[in-house]
Structures are given as C-alpha cells and as structure tokens.
C-alpha cells in the first residue's frame, strides 16, 4: 500500500543511529540513511512534532544460538551520532531489547502527547526497526516506515522486512513522501 496520510500528531522514531551500531554497519548506504534521518528530524522539529531518538545499551536476557557480545562496550558506544542534531525537546529512549517500546516508557510518553501515528527509521531494518514497528502496531499506533531511511548489514533481512513485513504493519514511503504529507511549518 502506498503512503496515504499522516495523522496531525505524528512522531518520528529514529532507531539505533548511535556510534557503536553505526560502526558495525559496512553498508555503503549508511551515509544516505544518516543524511535523510537528519532531514526528517529537522522537518518534524520545524513543525513542532515529536522526535524520538532511540539507542540500545544491552540485550534481552535469554539463550540464543548465535553468540552475543560479552564484556563492556567501548566508551561512547551508546552515544547518538551528532549528525542527528539532538535537541532539548527530543525524547530520548534507551532500550535493552530490539524494539523501542518493550521495557521502556515510550508508549506512555507518546500517548501523553496525543500521538496517534509514528514514522519509524533507523537501523537495523530486520531487527531494531522491525521490532519497534511491530510493537508500535501492537500498541495501537498507525505506523509508517521510511524505507529510504533504514539499512541492515544483511541485505536479505532488509529486503524481506520491506517487502513482506512492513506492509502488514502499516504504510511505507520515502522520506520525501513523508515530508510532503507533514502539516505546514509552524509560524
């Protein structure tokens, strides 16, 4: 389904654009993802709409077949990248699971602001972005996914999420299409 509309009170959620995660991505597209994330964040801020910046500082407990990193992370690993131009009014959420809603107060913070829709961008498409989109959908938010503002070091996971998962959770569109549907700028 093509992107049709944005609710008047839509928030932008940018997932895991932080020093430690960006360093793990070898994708040639990460520079464009960062540039478009900043453009989206600036557009939301100019219109007085909430911007949520999410970082990850751990993982959910439990056994997995794939080994997980152990030991302390390097200094600055969880720091949001400066290109996002974090502002005092931005909502900052630190998560310890794949999705930004599980085990955080993000749902309550957005609903307290009257948010009914979220636009989600960031990395990695098949983990942090997809988990956040699933959780947002399950919490009753209308979901839009900015498909040109995400990447994954696993191209097959990126493609699968965009083609098969995201259309079941909401609508997809480019950053330009999303900006074009935002309300006029605040005076």
N, C-alpha and C positions, 0 to 999 in steps of 0.2 A: 504494500500500500504506500502510495506517495504521501509525503508530509502534507497535511491539510490545514492545520491550525495550531496555534499555541494559545493556551489559556492566558487570561490577563495577568495572573500571578504565577508565573513560571520561574523556577530556579534552575540555575546551571550547576551541575556537579562535575568537577574535574577530578578524576581518579588517578592517584599514584604518580603524578608528574613530580617526582622527587629525585634528589641526587642519586641515591642508591639504586633505584629502579631504572632510571634513565641509563645508568652505566651498564646495566645488563642487556639493554636492547642494542642489537647490532644493525637494526633496520635503517636503511637509507632514508626512510620516510620520517624519522623522528623529528628532524628539524622542521618539517612542514606541519607535523602534528602540534609541536610546541607553538609555532607561529599562529596557527589557526586557533589554538586554545586561548592564547592571549587576545586575539581579535574577538572571539566570542565573549570572554570575560569582560573586556572593555565595553562591548556593546550592552551586555546585561547591566554593568555598573552604571553606564550613562543613562539607562532607563530606570534606575532605582530598583532593579530586580536582584534577588539574592544570588550570590556566587558562593558556592561551597567548594573548598579546596580540601581534598582528602589525601592523607598519607597513610602508609602502612608501617607499623612498628613491631610486627610479630606475625605469628600464625596461629590458627586454631589448634587446640590440642588434639591428639589422637594419632593413631598409627596410619602411615601411608606406605605404599610400595616404593615410591620414589623418595630417596633421601632428601631431607631438608637441611638447609644451612644450620650449623650449630655455632655457638660461641658469639661473642659480641660483634656487632656491626661496626664498621669504621665510623669515625666522627663525621657528622653531617649526613649520614645515610638517609635519615628521615626528613631532612630539610627540603621543603618545597623549592622547586627551581625558581631562581629570581626572575626569569622571563615571564612568570605569571603575574608579576607586579602586585603581590598580595597587598590588600588594602585593609585598614582597620575595621571596616564594616563587613568584610568577608567572614563567612562561617568556616571555621577550621575544624576538621574531624580527624582524629587519629583512630585507625581501626587495627584490629588484630585478627581479622578474618578476611576472606576475599572480598566480601561485599561491605559497603559503607553503612548499611542500616543495621546489620546484626551486631548486637552487643555495643551499640552506640546510642546516643540520644538524637540522632539526625532526624528521624521521623517526627518526634515531638517538636524539635526546633523549627522544622519546615511548616508543620501544621499550625504552630503558634503564629506564624507569619501569614497564614492563609494560603499557602502554596498548594496548588492542586495538580501541577504538572512539573516534571523535571526533564531537563535536557542533560544527557549523560555523554561525557567524552573522557578520554584518557587512555591509560594502559593497564594491563594488557587486555586486549579485546576479549579473549576467551576465558579470562579469569576475573580480574577486578572489575572490568566494565560490565561483563555479562552478569556476574553475581550481583552487582549493585542494581542493574536493570531488573533482574528477577525479583529482588527484594522490594524495589520501588513499586513494581507492578502488584506484588502481593500485598503491599500496604495501601493500595487503592489510588496511587498517583497515576495520572496519564504520563506515559513515557515516550520521549523522543530520543533517538540515538543519532549523534552527529558522526556519521560514518567516515568522514574525511578528517576527523579529529581523534583517531584511535589507531593503534597498531599493536602488533603482537610479534614476538620473536619467532613464533610458529605460524607461518603464513596460512597453513591449513586450518588452524584454530580461528584465526581472524576471518577467513572466508566463510567457514561454517557458521560462526556466530551471526555474521551479517546476513547470510542467505537463508539460514534455517531457523535461528533462534529469535533474533530481533523482531522480525515481522509478527511473531506470536506474542511479543511483549508490548509492542507499541508501534510507532511510526519511525521511519528512518529518513534522514535527509542530510544534505551537506551543510557546512557552516554558513555558506552564503544563503541557502534557502531558509535556514533558521533565522538568521539576522533579518532577512526580508519580511518575516512574519512577526517580528517583535513589534510592540507598540511604538509609536513615535517617541523620540528622545524627550527627556524631561527638560523643561524650560529653565 
